[in-house]
Amino acid sequence: MVQSYEQISAADFFYRNRDIAGFTNPTRAIFSSLRELVENSLDAADHSGIPSDVYIRLSYDHERAAREAHEAKSVDENLFDNDVNDSEPKIYRLRVADNGSGVPARHIPSAFGQVLFGSKYKLKQARGTFGLGGTMALLYGQITTHKPAFVVSSTGGARIYVYKLVVDIQRNRPIIMDRKILLNKEGWRGTIVEFSLEGDYAKAMSRILEYLKQTALVNPYANITFIDPRGRLYKFDRVTKSMPSPPKETKPHPYGVDVETIQRLIRATPYRNMIDFMRNHFHRVGEKTAHNFLESAGIGKTRNPKRLSQEGIVRLVKMMKRFRAFLPPDASCLSPIGEELLKAGILKELKPEFVAICSRQPSTYSGHPFIVEAAIAYGGEIQRKNDIILYRFANRIPLLYDEASDVSWRIIKRINWRRYKVAAGMPIAILVHICSTKVPYKTVGKEFIADRPEVKREITNSIREAARNLQHFLTKREHVEKERRRLSTFSKYLPKIARFSTELAGKEKPPNIKKLLSSVRKYEEN
Amino acid sequence: MVQSYEQISAADFFYRNRDIAGFTNPTRAIFSSLRELVENSLDAADHSGIPSDVYIRLSYDHERAAREAHEAKSVDENLFDNDVNDSEPKIYRLRVADNGSGVPARHIPSAFGQVLFGSKYKLKQARGTFGLGGTMALLYGQITTHKPAFVVSSTGGARIYVYKLVVDIQRNRPIIMDRKILLNKEGWRGTIVEFSLEGDYAKAMSRILEYLKQTALVNPYANITFIDPRGRLYKFDRVTKSMPSPPKETKPHPYGVDVETIQRLIRATPYRNMIDFMRNHFHRVGEKTAHNFLESAGIGKTRNPKRLSQEGIVRLVKMMKRFRAFLPPDASCLSPIGEELLKAGILKELKPEFVAICSRQPSTYSGHPFIVEAAIAYGGEIQRKNDIILYRFANRIPLLYDEASDVSWRIIKRINWRRYKVAAGMPIAILVHICSTKVPYKTVGKEFIADRPEVKREITNSIREAARNLQHFLTKREHVEKERRRLSTFSKYLPKIARFSTELAGKEKPPNIKKLLSSVRKYEEN
């Protein structure tokens, strides 16, 4: 009659609900594993300031394949599904290596063998968001193959650490099966992760390649190398060594706080008066602003924050949210792609005839700063499709799923494109990138962006601005096209007219039209 | 240079990412809090087998409102946003009381003050899925109001327990601020939860009322009472006391296992040979099936499961997934609404002219059994809209968000409705309910159902079947309508024809047409 109760660990929660983190089935899981590790690698490289080299190898686990073939022969085919078949999920080995900042030895087991442990819990723009991805990939590999994972890393010091790990899912703890220390003679710095997992490359392939192509587009300073299970090599070479300035950690903004945040700051603060507390813990709150705020809110400047009552804390939060004179968050902590790099990436990967970039001023939602960058590319090698092709990015990672649920898609559907001289079937691609200290993802699997009003407004305005540029280009082209046709007709008939007029006028020699024709042709060539 | 690492608790994770759990903003949060508690109450009543009485009261926190009004006067309106304004988020008090099975005293603090603790981790159909919802509601209330929550519960024994709780978010632990024990003189059984939270009832109201109306529709045995902040009473009375048979816990099915599940079973099993292990731990695996399987897979029947090697475990999982002769999951553990109750609920809440119900045979995905029930309602008090109105349910809870992302919506968009004689603008509502031991939600916020092939197929077929019934009804009505018009014309002219024929034939007395006319009228009346 009475229900039974139990507790589960965070790892157990994400194990039972791995759909939510993007590990729904072998096809999706092989994609998610690859993307989570690649994103960790790119984040680590940003942090080091050195242009990223990421090397990805996905191979069949031949040992396993041979054993399965042998087994397939030895069981009754009437009773068992035979899976020695190209389209069945197979066992793969995934290896991702980078030249990033590396993971300190003491943190390696937890960083990869425990969920909710990592470096992504600061208020800082990063690709990895939830502190889950890397461990989820290893967890998925483990539950489908029962094989341990290998992590090799060095922060550039004298040693390289090699760990053989397994996740204790019920306790959310890493189990170290083996550990080796190697001499780092060449001063290598970076991380290598290798593990086995069940996947379906045949079905995942196009998504994986699209992901790598789009990643290369928005990270044109990165070298990305991918060797697939069929032994094919895909290279996305860097077109520049200049990297955008790296993202910086920032303090919370007064408009984004709640009671819990304030309590934690109070518990941790070394400051014993409210003026210093306000000045030092919040983004863009200086002496003068702190003074203004505390005075207007009727909170004593010399009051000890640790002595605030429960009521006092609630009131402080409320006053902070409503005070109009706090400076809006600045976006100096953010790291947008930038117009130059964006253009370089688009030209490299999409090869269009025309590109318009629009980079908006920073804006904020819920106290988090964000920047939207949009681009419209037209013609060239862009394919004609029924719909506009949309590329979505957040914190420099491509979003490839659930397009129809994304705020950018909805915005594009609502725009009246004929206003901008865009007709159905034109070869057009739109690119939207948002960077923020907190990207408003709807899901843990980072599939699409939620419908926040401030974000929606910025994306709408940026697309419209780029669309106006496109409109000018198309109008001018239309104009040039009209002129060309007009003059083409002109140049077709001019010789005839010259001849007939000569006859009519009874002259012998037709007028010299070469000069006229040549000016027409000059026009055509332009 | 080197990144800093930290660990966060599961409560902290969901605090930082509460969007994901449906607590995005005050409007959404007040809805999510209410729904999570109501669903817990309905689950508790199912478990007890007694028709549910759920009482919900949402009121303004007047004490707080008075204080805010006072404060609003005392601060400089130039510097602070004035929020004594109807549309601003306010502080509310939410109270949900039920007559369900109650929570044992020793579990109350953890059930409400800790995430990932609860009764929802069994393999059983339940509304609550993630073991998060109740605690998330209290957590949200706490971070917006800094007030503790109250939980009162009794399992029907001699005592009633009253707890005053706060969630220690960083440690994911409840903090018991106070505890009282009362004598349970009337033998009451149930649970009452009461807490304060920031919300926006004006914006959330229509969604909340829609939620309660739809909940009443699929739980027609429940009494639901709601008093809103404006003092208005909404009553959804039960139309029946008969409840569907309660959901039952079930064992995992061989097709749904992975290495982790098997390892946990092996660790916990009291059985020392594979035959007993297979027979006792898996759904619908009896002596004969276990024998067949082990023999065909080449696994010794007397082998001790605890002695299986790593390799052996992996092989066992693979063989179990591929063995064709396991019986498919039966759905006896599931508790669909049932045709009778579904019809009663639809007639009560939608008052249509016509209802067609289609209840499919059970099916499975990934080893989880599920049943789809669909209904189409037409005419009566159903409104005419541009689109078909869609009601979505899973495990007897309404899904009110992200309709366009839901698999049912996509299916409806693809169906060629003219085949079924459905024209645009007809007053039609479609209802889809799926129950399962594991509903394939896409998100923790339980907004919509993912696109699993087996689920998609069942929903498609059930809608089409109900649509065929509707088609018959519409065709017959069309036919009747035609006949009626024909006979109406007939009865208009018959008297004249009778008179003219009489004159033409030179007769005095017209024939008796009364009998003919009366048979026409009889037709019209039918």
Chai-1 contact restraints between the chains, C-beta under 6 A:
chainA,res_idxA,chainB,res_idxB,connection_type,confidence,min_distance_angstrom,max_distance_angstrom,comment,restraint_id
A,V2,B,T155,contact,1.0,0.0,6.0,A-B,restraint_1
A,Q3,B,H47,contact,1.0,0.0,6.0,A-B,restraint_2
A,Q3,B,S119,contact,1.0,0.0,6.0,A-B,restraint_3
A,Y5,B,H107,contact,1.0,0.0,6.0,A-B,restraint_4
A,Y5,B,S119,contact,1.0,0.0,6.0,A-B,restraint_5
A,E6,B,Y121,contact,1.0,0.0,6.0,A-B,restraint_6
A,Q7,B,F117,contact,1.0,0.0,6.0,A-B,restraint_7
A,I8,B,L116,contact,1.0,0.0,6.0,A-B,restraint_8
A,I8,B,Y121,contact,1.0,0.0,6.0,A-B,restraint_9
A,A10,B,A10,contact,1.0,0.0,6.0,A-B,restraint_10
A,F13,B,L116,contact,1.0,0.0,6.0,A-B,restraint_11
A,I20,B,V444,contact,1.0,0.0,6.0,A-B,restraint_12
A,H47,B,Q3,contact,1.0,0.0,6.0,A-B,restraint_13
A,D76,B,S296,contact,1.0,0.0,6.0,A-B,restraint_14
A,L79,B,S296,contact,1.0,0.0,6.0,A-B,restraint_15
A,L79,B,R324,contact,1.0,0.0,6.0,A-B,restraint_16
A,L79,B,A325,contact,1.0,0.0,6.0,A-B,restraint_17
A,F80,B,R322,contact,1.0,0.0,6.0,A-B,restraint_18
A,F80,B,F323,contact,1.0,0.0,6.0,A-B,restraint_19
A,D81,B,R322,contact,1.0,0.0,6.0,A-B,restraint_20
A,H107,B,Y5,contact,1.0,0.0,6.0,A-B,restraint_21
A,L116,B,I8,contact,1.0,0.0,6.0,A-B,restraint_22
A,L116,B,F13,contact,1.0,0.0,6.0,A-B,restraint_23
A,F117,B,Q7,contact,1.0,0.0,6.0,A-B,restraint_24
A,S119,B,Q3,contact,1.0,0.0,6.0,A-B,restraint_25
A,S119,B,Y5,contact,1.0,0.0,6.0,A-B,restraint_26
A,Y121,B,E6,contact,1.0,0.0,6.0,A-B,restraint_27
A,Y121,B,I8,contact,1.0,0.0,6.0,A-B,restraint_28
A,I143,B,D258,contact,1.0,0.0,6.0,A-B,restraint_29
A,I143,B,V259,contact,1.0,0.0,6.0,A-B,restraint_30
A,I143,B,E260,contact,1.0,0.0,6.0,A-B,restraint_31
A,H146,B,V259,contact,1.0,0.0,6.0,A-B,restraint_32
A,H146,B,Q310,contact,1.0,0.0,6.0,A-B,restraint_33
A,H146,B,V314,contact,1.0,0.0,6.0,A-B,restraint_34
A,T155,B,V2,contact,1.0,0.0,6.0,A-B,restraint_35
A,I169,B,E260,contact,1.0,0.0,6.0,A-B,restraint_36
A,D258,B,I143,contact,1.0,0.0,6.0,A-B,restraint_37
A,V259,B,I143,contact,1.0,0.0,6.0,A-B,restraint_38
A,V259,B,H146,contact,1.0,0.0,6.0,A-B,restraint_39
A,E260,B,I143,contact,1.0,0.0,6.0,A-B,restraint_40
A,E260,B,I169,contact,1.0,0.0,6.0,A-B,restraint_41
A,S296,B,D76,contact,1.0,0.0,6.0,A-B,restraint_42
A,S296,B,L79,contact,1.0,0.0,6.0,A-B,restraint_43
A,Q310,B,H146,contact,1.0,0.0,6.0,A-B,restraint_44
A,V314,B,H146,contact,1.0,0.0,6.0,A-B,restraint_45
A,R322,B,F80,contact,1.0,0.0,6.0,A-B,restraint_46
A,R322,B,D81,contact,1.0,0.0,6.0,A-B,restraint_47
A,F323,B,F80,contact,1.0,0.0,6.0,A-B,restraint_48
A,R324,B,L79,contact,1.0,0.0,6.0,A-B,restraint_49
A,A325,B,L79,contact,1.0,0.0,6.0,A-B,restraint_50
A,S405,B,S405,contact,1.0,0.0,6.0,A-B,restraint_51
A,T443,B,T443,contact,1.0,0.0,6.0,A-B,restraint_52
A,V444,B,I20,contact,1.0,0.0,6.0,A-B,restraint_53
